[in-house]
Amino acid sequence: MSQTTAPAATATRSTPAPARSRAARIALRTVQVLLALFYGLASALPKLIAHPSAAESFDKMGWGSAGMYTIGALELAGAIALLVPVLQSVAAMALSALMVGAFIVQLTVFDGQYAATPLILIVPLALIAWTRRSHNTDLVRLLRGAGRTA
């Protein structure tokens, strides 16, 4: 048997696993912060302050200001929850569901003008939901504990 097989396989790795893992965690956290900023400032804020462009869009959908404020509040809650470790996965799933709705609205009401945007946003949200899924058990454990004390 050749003794060069095993060392050759390990020699192809240029970066040790812990360093790659740390870099991946930092990159994912950066994506979470950027998405939180996007949802909080660029998406929720115009709805919550009733910016004319947001109001016009919701009027065109027939949802009015109630729908606009509701969607804005959901986006803001999701943005904040993306930054809370125990809520990250659930927030990413909830925002993904919101983006599915946005995609459908873009296709049906706005003739698909910006339909790609929600689909693009679902990709990093799905990555966050999957990568941070271990926090879901922590959340369930926390909620069950809170239910016992109530």
C-alpha positions as CSV (number, residue, x, y, z in Angstrom):
1,M,0.0,0.0,0.0
2,S,1.1,3.5,-0.7
3,Q,1.9,5.6,2.3
4,T,1.5,8.9,0.4
5,T,-2.2,8.6,0.0
6,A,-3.3,9.9,3.4
7,P,-0.8,12.8,3.7
8,A,-1.6,13.9,0.2
9,A,-5.3,14.2,1.0
10,T,-4.7,16.3,4.0
11,A,-2.1,18.4,2.3
12,T,-4.7,19.7,-0.2
13,R,-6.5,21.7,2.5
14,S,-5.1,25.2,2.5
15,T,-7.1,26.5,5.4
16,P,-7.7,24.6,8.7
17,A,-11.3,23.7,9.4
18,P,-11.6,25.9,12.5
19,A,-10.4,29.0,10.5
20,R,-12.9,28.2,7.7
21,S,-15.6,27.7,10.2
22,R,-14.9,31.0,11.9
23,A,-14.8,32.8,8.6
24,A,-18.1,31.2,7.6
25,R,-19.7,32.3,10.9
26,I,-18.5,35.9,10.4
27,A,-19.8,35.9,6.8
28,L,-23.2,34.6,7.9
29,R,-23.4,37.1,10.7
30,T,-22.5,39.9,8.3
31,V,-25.3,38.7,5.9
32,Q,-27.7,38.7,8.8
33,V,-26.8,42.3,9.8
34,L,-27.1,43.5,6.2
35,L,-30.5,41.8,5.8
36,A,-31.6,43.3,9.1
37,L,-30.6,46.7,8.0
38,F,-32.3,46.2,4.6
39,Y,-35.6,45.0,6.2
40,G,-35.5,47.6,9.0
41,L,-34.5,50.7,7.1
42,A,-35.1,50.2,3.4
43,S,-38.2,48.1,3.5
44,A,-40.1,48.6,6.9
45,L,-39.3,52.3,7.5
46,P,-41.0,53.7,4.4
47,K,-44.1,51.7,5.2
48,L,-44.1,52.8,8.8
49,I,-43.7,56.5,8.0
50,A,-46.3,56.2,5.2
51,H,-43.8,57.3,2.5
52,P,-45.9,58.3,-0.6
53,S,-44.3,55.5,-2.7
54,A,-45.3,52.8,-0.1
55,A,-48.7,54.3,0.3
56,E,-49.3,54.3,-3.4
57,S,-48.3,50.7,-3.8
58,F,-50.6,49.5,-1.0
59,D,-53.4,51.6,-2.4
60,K,-52.9,49.9,-5.8
61,M,-53.1,46.5,-4.1
62,G,-56.3,47.6,-2.3
63,W,-54.7,47.0,1.1
64,G,-54.6,50.6,2.2
65,S,-52.7,52.0,5.2
66,A,-53.7,49.1,7.5
67,G,-51.9,46.6,5.2
68,M,-49.0,48.9,4.8
69,Y,-48.4,49.3,8.5
70,T,-48.9,45.6,9.2
71,I,-46.4,44.5,6.6
72,G,-44.0,47.3,7.8
73,A,-44.3,46.1,11.4
74,L,-43.8,42.4,10.4
75,E,-40.6,43.4,8.4
76,L,-39.3,45.5,11.4
77,A,-40.0,42.6,13.8
78,G,-38.2,40.2,11.4
79,A,-35.2,42.6,11.1
80,I,-34.8,42.8,14.9
81,A,-35.3,39.1,15.3
82,L,-32.6,38.3,12.8
83,L,-30.2,39.9,15.3
84,V,-31.4,37.9,18.3
85,P,-29.6,34.5,18.5
86,V,-32.6,32.4,19.7
87,L,-34.9,33.9,17.0
88,Q,-32.6,34.0,14.0
89,S,-33.8,30.9,12.3
90,V,-37.5,31.6,12.9
91,A,-37.1,35.1,11.8
92,A,-35.5,34.0,8.5
93,M,-38.3,31.5,7.9
94,A,-40.9,34.2,8.6
95,L,-39.3,36.7,6.4
96,S,-39.0,34.0,3.7
97,A,-42.7,33.5,3.9
98,L,-43.3,37.2,3.6
99,M,-41.1,37.2,0.5
100,V,-43.2,34.4,-1.0
101,G,-46.2,36.7,-0.5
102,A,-44.3,39.6,-2.0
103,F,-43.4,37.5,-5.0
104,I,-47.0,36.6,-5.6
105,V,-48.1,40.2,-5.3
106,Q,-45.4,41.3,-7.7
107,L,-46.6,38.8,-10.3
108,T,-50.3,39.4,-9.9
109,V,-50.6,43.1,-9.1
110,F,-47.5,44.7,-10.5
111,D,-47.0,42.5,-13.6
112,G,-43.8,41.0,-12.3
113,Q,-41.9,44.3,-12.5
114,Y,-39.8,43.5,-9.4
115,A,-40.6,39.8,-8.9
116,A,-37.0,38.7,-8.8
117,T,-36.2,40.8,-5.7
118,P,-38.2,38.7,-3.2
119,L,-36.7,35.5,-4.7
120,I,-33.2,36.8,-4.4
121,L,-33.8,37.7,-0.8
122,I,-35.1,34.2,0.0
123,V,-31.7,32.7,-0.8
124,P,-29.8,34.2,2.1
125,L,-32.8,33.9,4.4
126,A,-33.0,30.2,3.6
127,L,-29.3,29.8,4.4
128,I,-29.7,31.6,7.7
129,A,-32.8,29.5,8.6
130,W,-30.9,26.3,7.8
131,T,-27.6,27.2,9.4
132,R,-29.2,28.6,12.6
133,R,-31.8,25.8,12.9
134,S,-30.2,24.5,16.1
135,H,-31.5,27.7,17.8
136,N,-35.1,26.4,17.2
137,T,-34.7,23.8,19.9
138,D,-33.4,26.5,22.2
139,L,-36.4,28.6,21.5
140,V,-38.8,25.7,22.1
141,R,-37.0,24.9,25.4
142,L,-37.3,28.6,26.4
143,L,-41.0,28.7,25.5
144,R,-41.8,25.5,27.4
145,G,-39.9,26.9,30.4
146,A,-41.9,30.1,30.2
147,G,-45.1,28.2,30.0
148,R,-44.4,26.4,33.3
149,T,-43.8,29.6,35.2
150,A,-46.9,31.3,33.9
